[in-house]
């Protein structure tokens, strides 16, 4: 059993770039198999994945370690239009199986350049900001997810900063404070007093406190201007010696007609529930209608018409 657990850990949440070896330092974790279920494996998985994602941000890095299935399923959940995937039918709201069992890999033909262009063209309507809301009745939200500080695993410390992705938690995004210094963090103390950091993230001591988002992608008025001064707005590199001008998108842009806004919202959630991608022929017309409701141009084939008799 211990050998199997070592194999499981080394191939999933603690996977490194060797792909075939497991570090011996994990052996003491398996002395008491009855107690293994009490370990905070989620934090261990995040520390390992965050560390390897940090390495992967450098151009010279050619491989990614960590819990790759977690990262892939996270992409499937939040970005329904990116990549190819299907549903296995093994996971339901009341299913005891892991949520990752919901997804089924499909071979795609897109190259890296295609994916970069697709990511650059994403709009707020293309993102499922809170994909797990329909599951909250079975798995209530725990405010420990709003803990802000460090996560530690076998001497490795990484930052966990939910105030930089507040829209995933239903809050309106504001300009976050500067991240703490990893070298001076006492993670054990921070973790034991996590409720204090939760109050800081939700600004419970401020007037007014952090506001709940009225639309999934809502931000404070000054957030986007700040974001585009500290982040990389695009993935594609400019051609030649000419720098690429990047317009700042307006996240509140959308149909001014409340009827079109409602239609856009319903079409978006229908496509999300079916994990539809634009390449699927059975959803082509719905994607066209969604783009049209969001203010896009009419299809090249001509104006959209409906056959009332057949309806």
C-alpha positions as CSV (number, residue, x, y, z in Angstrom):
1,X,0.0,0.0,0.0
2,X,2.8,2.4,0.8
3,X,4.5,1.6,-2.5
4,X,1.3,2.3,-4.3
5,X,0.8,5.6,-2.4
6,X,4.3,6.7,-3.4
7,X,3.6,5.9,-7.0
8,X,0.3,7.8,-6.8
9,X,1.9,10.9,-5.2
10,X,4.9,10.9,-7.6
11,X,2.7,10.7,-10.7
12,X,0.0,13.2,-9.6
13,X,0.1,16.0,-7.1
14,X,3.9,15.8,-6.5
15,X,5.1,14.9,-10.0
16,X,8.4,16.3,-11.0
17,X,10.2,16.4,-14.4
18,X,11.8,13.0,-14.0
19,X,8.4,11.4,-14.6
20,X,9.7,8.1,-13.3
21,X,11.3,8.9,-9.9
22,X,9.8,9.9,-6.5
23,X,11.8,11.7,-3.9
24,X,12.6,9.6,-0.8
25,X,11.7,12.6,1.5
26,X,8.1,11.7,1.1
27,X,8.4,8.3,2.7
28,X,7.8,9.6,6.3
29,X,4.4,10.9,5.2
30,X,3.3,7.3,4.7
31,X,4.3,5.9,8.0
32,X,0.7,6.2,9.3
33,X,-1.6,5.4,6.4
34,X,-4.7,6.0,8.6
35,X,-3.6,9.6,9.1
36,X,-2.8,10.4,5.5
37,X,-6.3,11.6,4.9
38,X,-5.8,14.4,7.4
39,X,-2.9,16.0,5.5
40,X,-3.6,19.2,3.5
41,X,-2.9,17.7,0.1
42,X,-4.6,20.6,-1.7
43,X,-2.0,23.0,-0.4
44,X,0.8,20.6,-1.3
45,X,-0.5,20.3,-4.9
46,X,-0.7,24.1,-5.3
47,X,2.8,24.7,-3.9
48,X,4.3,22.1,-6.3
49,X,2.4,23.3,-9.3
50,X,3.0,27.0,-8.6
51,X,6.7,26.4,-8.2
52,X,6.9,24.6,-11.6
53,X,4.7,27.3,-13.2
54,X,7.1,29.9,-12.0
55,X,9.9,28.0,-13.8
56,X,7.8,27.5,-16.9
57,X,7.4,31.3,-17.2
58,X,11.0,31.4,-18.5
59,X,11.6,30.9,-22.2
60,X,14.4,28.4,-21.5
61,X,12.1,26.0,-19.7
62,X,10.9,23.1,-21.9
63,X,8.9,21.0,-19.4
64,X,6.3,21.5,-16.8
65,X,6.1,19.6,-13.5
66,X,3.4,19.5,-10.9
67,X,-0.2,18.3,-11.0
68,X,-0.8,18.8,-14.8
69,X,-4.3,17.3,-14.7
70,X,-5.3,19.9,-12.1
71,X,-4.1,22.7,-14.4
72,X,-5.7,21.2,-17.5
73,X,-9.1,20.8,-15.8
74,X,-8.9,24.3,-14.4
75,X,-8.5,25.6,-17.9
76,X,-11.5,23.5,-19.1
77,X,-13.7,24.9,-16.3
78,X,-12.9,28.6,-16.7
79,X,-12.2,28.9,-20.5
80,X,-15.0,26.9,-22.2
81,X,-13.9,28.1,-25.7
82,X,-10.2,27.3,-25.4
83,X,-8.9,23.9,-26.5
84,X,-10.7,20.6,-27.3
85,X,-12.5,18.6,-24.7
86,X,-15.5,16.4,-24.2
87,X,-17.5,15.2,-21.3
88,X,-17.1,11.7,-20.1
89,X,-20.6,11.4,-18.4
90,X,-18.9,10.0,-15.3
91,X,-19.4,13.1,-13.1
92,X,-22.6,14.6,-11.9
93,X,-23.5,17.1,-9.2
94,X,-24.1,14.3,-6.7
95,X,-21.3,12.1,-8.0
96,X,-18.7,10.9,-5.4
97,X,-16.0,10.9,-8.1
98,X,-13.4,13.7,-8.6
99,X,-14.6,16.6,-10.8
100,X,-11.7,15.9,-13.1
101,X,-13.5,12.8,-14.2
102,X,-16.0,15.1,-15.9
103,X,-13.6,15.8,-18.7
104,X,-12.5,13.7,-21.7
105,X,-9.5,14.7,-23.8
106,X,-9.9,15.2,-27.5
107,X,-7.1,15.5,-30.0
108,X,-6.9,19.0,-31.4
109,X,-5.0,20.4,-34.5
110,X,-4.2,23.9,-33.2
111,X,-0.6,25.0,-32.7
112,X,0.9,27.2,-30.0
113,X,0.5,30.3,-32.2
114,X,-3.2,29.5,-32.7
115,X,-3.8,29.2,-29.0
116,X,-1.9,32.5,-28.3
117,X,-4.1,34.3,-30.8
118,X,-7.2,32.7,-29.3
119,X,-6.2,33.8,-25.8
120,X,-5.6,37.4,-27.0
121,X,-9.1,37.5,-28.5
122,X,-10.9,36.4,-25.4
123,X,-13.6,38.7,-24.0
124,X,-15.2,38.6,-20.6
125,X,-18.1,36.7,-22.1
126,X,-15.8,33.9,-23.0
127,X,-14.9,33.1,-19.4
128,X,-16.8,31.1,-16.9
129,X,-15.9,33.2,-13.9
130,X,-17.6,31.0,-11.3
131,X,-18.0,27.5,-12.8
132,X,-18.7,25.8,-9.4
133,X,-21.7,27.8,-8.2
134,X,-24.1,25.0,-9.2
135,X,-22.3,22.7,-6.8
136,X,-22.3,24.9,-3.7
137,X,-25.4,23.2,-2.3
138,X,-23.3,20.0,-2.1
139,X,-19.9,21.6,-1.4
140,X,-20.4,24.9,0.4
141,X,-17.8,27.6,-0.1
142,X,-15.2,27.8,2.7
143,X,-13.8,31.2,3.5
144,X,-10.3,29.7,3.9
145,X,-10.1,30.0,0.1
146,X,-9.8,33.7,0.7
147,X,-6.7,33.2,2.9
148,X,-4.0,35.6,1.6
149,X,-0.4,34.7,2.4
150,X,2.1,31.9,1.9
151,X,1.8,28.1,1.3
152,X,4.6,25.9,2.4
153,X,5.6,22.4,1.4
154,X,8.9,20.8,2.4
155,X,10.7,24.1,2.6
156,X,9.2,25.6,-0.6
157,X,7.1,28.7,0.0
158,X,4.9,30.2,-2.7
159,X,2.4,33.1,-2.5
160,X,-1.4,32.6,-2.6
161,X,-3.1,35.9,-3.4
162,X,-6.9,35.6,-3.9
163,X,-7.2,39.4,-3.9
164,X,-5.8,39.3,-7.5
165,X,-8.6,37.1,-8.8
166,X,-11.6,38.2,-6.7
167,X,-14.1,37.7,-9.5
168,X,-13.6,34.0,-9.1
169,X,-15.1,34.4,-5.6
170,X,-18.0,36.7,-6.6
171,X,-16.4,40.0,-5.6
172,X,-15.8,43.0,-7.7
173,X,-12.1,43.2,-8.5
174,X,-10.2,46.1,-7.0
175,X,-6.5,47.1,-7.2
176,X,-4.7,44.6,-4.8
177,X,-2.1,45.6,-2.4
178,X,1.6,44.7,-2.9
179,X,2.4,41.0,-2.3
180,X,4.1,40.1,1.0
181,X,7.8,39.3,1.1
182,X,8.2,35.5,0.9
183,X,11.5,35.6,2.7
184,X,9.9,37.1,5.8
185,X,6.7,35.1,5.9
186,X,6.0,32.9,8.8
187,X,3.6,30.6,7.0
188,X,2.7,28.6,10.2
189,X,1.5,31.7,11.9
190,X,-0.2,33.1,8.8
191,X,-2.0,29.8,8.3
192,X,-3.2,29.5,11.9
193,X,-4.6,33.1,11.8
194,X,-5.9,32.9,8.3
195,X,-9.2,34.6,9.3
196,X,-7.4,37.9,9.7
197,X,-6.2,37.8,6.1
198,X,-9.7,36.9,4.9
199,X,-10.9,40.1,6.6
200,X,-8.2,42.0,4.7
201,X,-9.2,40.5,1.4
202,X,-12.8,41.2,1.8
203,X,-11.9,44.6,3.3
204,X,-14.3,44.0,6.2
205,X,-12.7,46.8,8.2
206,X,-13.0,49.3,5.3
207,X,-15.8,51.7,4.5
208,X,-17.2,50.6,2.2
209,X,-16.0,46.9,2.2
210,X,-15.3,44.9,-0.9
211,X,-18.5,44.8,-3.0
212,X,-20.1,41.7,-4.5
213,X,-20.0,41.7,-8.3
214,X,-23.3,42.5,-10.0
215,X,-21.9,41.0,-13.3
216,X,-19.4,38.2,-13.3
217,X,-16.5,40.3,-14.7
218,X,-17.1,43.6,-12.7
219,X,-14.1,45.7,-11.6
220,X,-13.6,49.0,-9.8
221,X,-13.4,52.0,-12.1
222,X,-9.6,52.4,-11.8
223,X,-8.6,48.7,-11.9
224,X,-8.2,48.1,-15.6
225,X,-6.0,51.2,-16.1
226,X,-3.8,49.9,-13.3
227,X,-3.8,46.3,-14.6
228,X,-2.5,47.4,-18.0
229,X,0.5,49.2,-16.4
230,X,1.7,46.1,-14.5
231,X,0.8,43.2,-16.8
232,X,1.4,41.8,-20.3
233,X,-1.8,42.5,-22.2
234,X,-1.0,40.1,-25.1
235,X,0.8,36.9,-25.7
236,X,1.7,37.3,-29.4
237,X,5.1,39.0,-30.0
238,X,5.1,42.1,-32.3
239,X,6.4,41.6,-35.9
240,X,9.7,43.2,-36.9
241,X,10.9,46.2,-35.0
242,X,7.5,47.9,-34.7
243,X,6.0,47.7,-31.2
244,X,2.4,46.5,-31.2
245,X,-0.1,48.9,-29.9
246,X,-2.5,47.3,-27.5
247,X,-5.8,49.1,-26.9
248,X,-7.2,48.7,-23.4
249,X,-10.5,46.8,-23.7
250,X,-13.6,48.0,-21.9
251,X,-14.8,45.2,-19.8
252,X,-18.2,46.8,-19.3
253,X,-18.7,46.8,-23.1
254,X,-21.8,44.8,-24.1
255,X,-25.3,45.1,-25.4
256,X,-27.0,48.2,-24.2
257,X,-30.4,46.8,-25.0
258,X,-31.4,44.7,-21.9
259,X,-33.1,42.2,-24.1
260,X,-29.9,41.5,-26.1
261,X,-28.0,41.4,-22.8
262,X,-30.4,38.7,-21.5
263,X,-30.1,36.7,-24.8
264,X,-26.3,36.9,-24.7
265,X,-26.2,35.8,-21.1
266,X,-28.5,32.8,-21.8
267,X,-26.7,31.7,-24.9
268,X,-23.3,31.9,-23.1
269,X,-24.5,29.7,-20.3
270,X,-26.1,27.2,-22.7
271,X,-22.8,26.8,-24.5
272,X,-20.9,26.6,-21.2
273,X,-23.2,23.8,-19.9
274,X,-22.5,21.8,-23.0
275,X,-18.8,22.5,-23.0
276,X,-19.2,23.7,-26.6
277,X,-16.3,24.9,-28.7
278,X,-16.6,26.9,-31.9
279,X,-15.2,24.0,-33.9
280,X,-18.2,21.8,-33.2
281,X,-20.6,22.0,-36.1
282,X,-23.7,21.4,-34.0
283,X,-23.0,24.7,-32.1
284,X,-21.9,26.9,-35.0
285,X,-25.3,28.7,-35.3
286,X,-25.4,29.3,-31.6
287,X,-21.9,30.8,-31.5
288,X,-22.9,33.1,-34.4
289,X,-26.0,34.2,-32.5
290,X,-24.0,34.9,-29.4
291,X,-21.5,37.0,-31.2
292,X,-24.4,38.9,-32.9
293,X,-26.1,39.5,-29.5
294,X,-22.8,40.8,-28.1
295,X,-22.7,43.5,-30.8
296,X,-20.7,41.6,-33.5
297,X,-21.2,41.9,-37.2
298,X,-23.8,40.0,-39.1
299,X,-22.6,36.6,-40.6
300,X,-21.2,36.7,-44.1
301,X,-23.9,34.5,-45.3
302,X,-26.4,37.3,-44.8
303,X,-28.8,38.4,-42.2
304,X,-30.2,35.8,-39.8
305,X,-33.7,34.8,-40.6
306,X,-36.1,32.5,-38.9
307,X,-38.7,30.1,-40.3
308,X,-41.7,30.8,-38.1
309,X,-43.8,28.0,-39.7
310,X,-41.1,25.4,-38.9
311,X,-40.8,26.8,-35.4
